Structures are given as structure tokens and as C-alpha cells.
Amino acid sequence: MVEPKLRENSRDYAYRLIREMIVNMDLEPGSKVSETELAELLGVSRTPVREALIDLARNGAVTIQPQKGTFISLIDPLLVEEARFLRLTIEKEIVSLLCEDEYQTKIHLLEDSISLQEFYLNQGNYEKFLELDDELHQKFFQLTNKTRIYSLMKGLNIHFDRARINLFKKKPSIETLEEHKLIISAIRAQNKELAQQYIEQHLAKYELDKANFEKEYGHYFNQNK
């Protein structure tokens, strides 16, 4: 069982783990979920699970149907693209901001993250590498004091994450690591144009592989869209 993070309450803990299960498709799109079963699985009461599912429903990741139950939403290509567009638009400005003089003393924190990614990649620890991948992008927002924007973006971003992670599993992780290195090197060089170019290329994977993703997971797609 995954342990709660420091100062993480039951609701946030339930939200984090259920979100991860949706993103990793451990909870399959279209499947019905039980508050009781999820509560037992996570080792919490039903209340934080219910609250987490309501939060996820607000972001369109879960559908709550009165008298019928709670279901994991089918994949909506329009929401995937909307989330990707939002993330790209915001992160291009964030990496540009990181190139400013006032943030240069913090760049070593990003470089430390890259070193850890490389270590776990060499160890073949895919899960830890992916976790550090997410943490690196979160650090962009933390270092520029934009954590509230990251939190708002993360809600919608669950749709892009579900597509990105399943594509990522089929691509050599070394490519992602090298892309991260290029982004950080451009930030270190204070080259805003290049940093934005690299982050745009980095976040283009879903767009490039969209056809293959939709072909493989088409049975999970909302056909009414």
C-alpha cells in the first residue's frame, strides 16, 4: 500500500491514488467503481473516497449517474487535446520565466532532478522515473511561485496524462531524459526561445502518436464525441 505523503489528509490521499489508477488505466475507462471497494483498497473510510470522486467528476474523469453508480469516464480526444494545449501554452511561459536572472540560482534543483532521473533509468526503475518526470514539471511552477496555476492545470491534465503515460510506456525513456536535459540546458543558458522550442517538442508526443494511441485504445473512447 502506498503511504500518505507528509501532511496529506485522507481526502487528498484518496484523490491522488484514485487519479493515479485512472491515469494508469488500472481503473479502466467505462468501468463502474464502488466507494466501498475503493475505501477498502486504500485503507480509508468511504467519506474521503466519495469526496475524491466528486472532485474527479468536476474534471470529467469520473461520471456519477444517480441511481446507476459511478463510472470511470471514457477517453475524450477533445479533452485530451484541450489539456495538452493548456499545458503547452502555460509551460512555454513558465520555462521562459525560468530563464530570468532571478531564477538562475535555483536551476541546480532542476539539474539534481535530471541526475536522479538518469540514475533510476539506468536501474530500470520505470515507475520512479515517471514519478520524477512529473515532479520536474511541477518544479518549474514551484520555482517560479506558480503552484496555484499548477494545481488548477492538474485537474484538466488528467485527460492528457492518461494518453501520455500509455504512449510513454511504448517509447524509449532515454528520449524523454534527453529532452529534459535540453530544456534545462536552454534555461541555464537563459535562451528563452530555445527553452520554449524544446518544451513544445517535448509535449508534442501525443499529437505525433495520436493515430496509434486511438487505434490501440479506441474501444475506450467516447464515440459520441
C-alpha positions as CSV (number, residue, x, y, z in Angstrom):
1,M,0.0,0.0,0.0
2,V,1.3,3.5,-0.9
3,E,1.8,5.6,2.2
4,P,0.3,9.1,2.5
5,K,2.7,11.9,1.9
6,L,3.7,14.3,4.7
7,R,0.7,16.4,5.9
8,E,-1.5,14.7,3.3
9,N,-5.1,14.3,4.6
10,S,-7.3,11.3,3.8
11,R,-9.2,13.2,1.0
12,D,-6.0,14.3,-0.8
13,Y,-4.5,10.8,-0.4
14,A,-7.6,9.2,-1.9
15,Y,-7.7,11.7,-4.7
16,R,-4.0,11.1,-5.5
17,L,-4.3,7.4,-5.6
18,I,-7.5,7.2,-7.5
19,R,-6.2,9.7,-10.0
20,E,-3.1,7.5,-10.5
21,M,-5.3,4.4,-11.0
22,I,-7.3,6.3,-13.7
23,V,-4.2,7.6,-15.4
24,N,-2.5,4.2,-15.5
25,M,-5.8,2.6,-16.5
26,D,-5.8,0.3,-13.5
27,L,-9.4,1.6,-13.4
28,E,-10.5,1.0,-17.0
29,P,-12.4,3.7,-18.9
30,G,-16.1,2.9,-18.7
31,S,-15.8,0.6,-15.7
32,K,-18.1,1.0,-12.6
33,V,-16.4,1.7,-9.3
34,S,-17.5,1.1,-5.8
35,E,-16.9,3.6,-3.0
36,T,-16.7,0.7,-0.5
37,E,-14.2,-1.3,-2.5
38,L,-12.0,1.7,-3.2
39,A,-12.1,2.6,0.5
40,E,-11.0,-0.9,1.5
41,L,-8.3,-0.9,-1.1
42,L,-6.9,2.4,0.1
43,G,-7.4,1.8,3.8
44,V,-9.6,4.8,4.4
45,S,-13.3,5.5,5.1
46,R,-15.8,6.0,2.4
47,T,-16.1,9.7,3.0
48,P,-12.7,10.8,1.6
49,V,-13.2,8.4,-1.3
50,R,-16.6,9.9,-2.1
51,E,-15.1,13.4,-1.9
52,A,-12.3,12.4,-4.2
53,L,-14.7,11.0,-6.7
54,I,-16.7,14.2,-6.7
55,D,-13.6,16.2,-7.3
56,L,-12.6,13.9,-10.2
57,A,-16.2,14.2,-11.6
58,R,-15.7,18.0,-11.8
59,N,-12.7,17.5,-14.0
60,G,-14.6,15.0,-16.2
61,A,-12.5,12.0,-15.2
62,V,-15.4,10.3,-13.4
63,T,-19.1,10.2,-14.3
64,I,-21.6,10.0,-11.4
65,Q,-25.0,8.8,-12.6
66,P,-27.8,8.9,-10.0
67,Q,-29.4,5.5,-9.3
68,K,-26.9,3.9,-11.5
69,G,-23.5,4.4,-9.9
70,T,-20.1,6.0,-10.5
71,F,-18.1,5.2,-13.7
72,I,-14.6,6.0,-15.0
73,S,-15.1,8.3,-17.9
74,L,-14.3,7.1,-21.4
75,I,-11.4,8.8,-23.1
76,D,-12.5,12.0,-24.8
77,P,-10.0,13.0,-27.6
78,L,-11.2,16.6,-27.4
79,L,-10.5,16.8,-23.7
80,V,-7.0,15.2,-24.2
81,E,-6.2,17.8,-26.8
82,E,-7.6,20.7,-24.7
83,A,-5.5,19.6,-21.7
84,R,-2.4,19.2,-23.9
85,F,-3.0,22.7,-25.4
86,L,-3.4,24.2,-21.9
87,R,-0.3,22.6,-20.6
88,L,1.8,23.6,-23.6
89,T,0.6,27.2,-23.5
90,I,1.4,27.6,-19.8
91,E,4.6,25.7,-19.6
92,K,6.1,27.6,-22.5
93,E,5.7,30.8,-20.5
94,I,7.0,29.1,-17.3
95,V,10.3,27.9,-18.9
96,S,10.7,31.3,-20.4
97,L,10.3,32.9,-17.0
98,L,12.8,30.5,-15.5
99,C,15.4,32.0,-17.9
100,E,15.3,35.3,-16.0
101,D,18.2,36.2,-13.8
102,E,16.3,35.9,-10.5
103,Y,15.8,32.1,-11.0
104,Q,19.3,31.1,-12.1
105,T,20.3,30.3,-8.5
106,K,17.6,27.6,-8.4
107,I,18.4,25.8,-11.6
108,H,20.6,23.3,-9.8
109,L,17.4,21.9,-8.3
110,L,16.2,21.0,-11.8
111,E,19.6,19.6,-12.6
112,D,19.5,17.4,-9.5
113,S,16.2,16.1,-10.6
114,I,17.7,15.2,-14.0
115,S,20.5,13.3,-12.2
116,L,18.0,11.3,-10.2
117,Q,16.0,10.5,-13.4
118,E,19.2,9.2,-15.0
119,F,20.0,7.1,-12.0
120,Y,16.6,5.4,-11.9
121,L,16.5,5.0,-15.6
122,N,19.8,3.1,-15.5
123,Q,18.4,1.0,-12.7
124,G,15.4,0.1,-14.9
125,N,13.0,1.6,-12.4
126,Y,10.3,2.9,-14.7
127,E,7.8,3.9,-12.1
128,K,10.3,6.1,-10.2
129,F,11.5,7.6,-13.4
130,L,7.9,8.5,-14.4
131,E,7.3,10.0,-10.9
132,L,10.4,12.2,-11.2
133,D,9.3,13.2,-14.7
134,D,6.1,14.6,-13.2
135,E,8.0,16.2,-10.3
136,L,10.3,18.0,-12.7
137,H,7.4,19.7,-14.5
138,Q,5.9,20.6,-11.1
139,K,9.2,22.1,-10.0
140,F,9.0,24.5,-13.0
141,F,5.9,26.0,-11.3
142,Q,7.2,25.8,-7.7
143,L,10.4,27.7,-8.5
144,T,8.5,30.5,-10.2
145,N,5.9,30.7,-7.4
146,K,3.1,29.5,-9.7
147,T,1.9,26.5,-7.7
148,R,-1.7,27.5,-7.7
149,I,-1.7,27.6,-11.5
150,Y,-0.1,24.1,-11.5
151,S,-2.9,22.8,-9.2
152,L,-5.6,24.3,-11.5
153,M,-4.0,22.8,-14.6
154,K,-3.5,19.4,-13.0
155,G,-7.3,18.9,-12.7
156,L,-7.8,19.0,-16.5
157,N,-4.5,17.5,-17.2
158,I,-5.7,14.0,-16.1
159,H,-7.0,13.5,-19.6
160,F,-3.7,14.3,-21.2
161,D,-1.8,12.3,-18.6
162,R,-3.9,9.2,-19.4
163,A,-2.9,9.4,-23.1
164,R,0.7,10.5,-22.4
165,I,1.6,7.7,-19.9
166,N,0.3,5.0,-22.1
167,L,2.2,6.3,-25.1
168,F,5.3,6.8,-22.9
169,K,5.3,3.1,-22.0
170,K,6.0,2.3,-25.6
171,K,8.8,4.8,-26.2
172,P,12.4,4.6,-25.0
173,S,12.6,6.5,-21.8
174,I,16.1,7.7,-22.8
175,E,14.4,10.1,-25.3
176,T,12.4,11.8,-22.5
177,L,15.5,12.1,-20.4
178,E,17.5,13.7,-23.2
179,E,14.6,16.1,-23.9
180,H,14.6,17.1,-20.2
181,K,18.4,17.8,-20.4
182,L,17.9,20.0,-23.4
183,I,15.1,22.0,-21.7
184,I,17.3,22.6,-18.6
185,S,20.4,23.5,-20.6
186,A,18.4,26.1,-22.5
187,I,17.1,27.5,-19.2
188,R,20.7,27.5,-17.8
189,A,21.8,29.4,-20.9
190,Q,18.9,31.8,-20.5
191,N,17.8,31.2,-24.0
192,K,14.1,31.7,-23.8
193,E,13.3,30.9,-27.5
194,L,15.2,27.6,-27.3
195,A,13.7,26.6,-24.0
196,Q,10.2,27.2,-25.4
197,Q,11.1,25.3,-28.6
198,Y,12.3,22.3,-26.5
199,I,9.3,22.2,-24.2
200,E,7.0,22.3,-27.3
201,Q,8.8,19.4,-28.9
202,H,8.7,17.5,-25.5
203,L,4.9,17.9,-25.1
204,A,4.1,17.0,-28.8
205,K,4.3,13.3,-28.3
206,Y,0.6,12.7,-28.0
207,E,0.0,14.8,-31.1
208,L,2.6,12.9,-33.0
209,D,1.4,9.4,-31.9
210,K,-2.3,10.3,-31.7
211,A,-3.3,7.9,-34.5
212,N,-1.6,4.9,-32.9
213,F,-3.0,5.7,-29.5
214,E,-6.5,5.9,-30.8
215,K,-6.1,2.8,-32.8
216,E,-4.9,0.7,-29.8
217,Y,-7.3,2.2,-27.2
218,G,-10.2,3.0,-29.5
219,H,-12.6,0.7,-27.5
220,Y,-12.1,3.0,-24.5
221,F,-13.1,6.2,-26.5
222,N,-16.3,8.1,-26.2
223,Q,-17.8,7.5,-29.6
224,N,-20.5,10.2,-29.1
225,K,-17.9,13.0,-29.3
